[in-house]
């Protein structure tokens, strides 16, 4: 995952500092991302469920295998 060929994949955002982001994007540390804010958001289950319901109304229900489960 962290190897140079994998990190250079244009279909994913690189987490390595020695790999440039896709054209038109800033490096990951230039975005206002705060893991502690995300954790606080996830603890507010009512807010998460409201957002989930909004996405389902806009784009439809989730389909496919859960990313948290492995295929048999």
Number of C-alpha atoms within 10 A of each C-alpha: 8 10 8 12 9 12 20 19 13 12 9 11 16 21 16 15 11 10 15 17 20 15 7 5 11 11 15 15 9 8 9 7 10 8 9 9 10 10 10 10 13 13 11 10 11 11 12 13 12 11 12 14 13 12 13 12 10 9 8 10 10 10 6 5 9 9 7 6 7 7 7 3
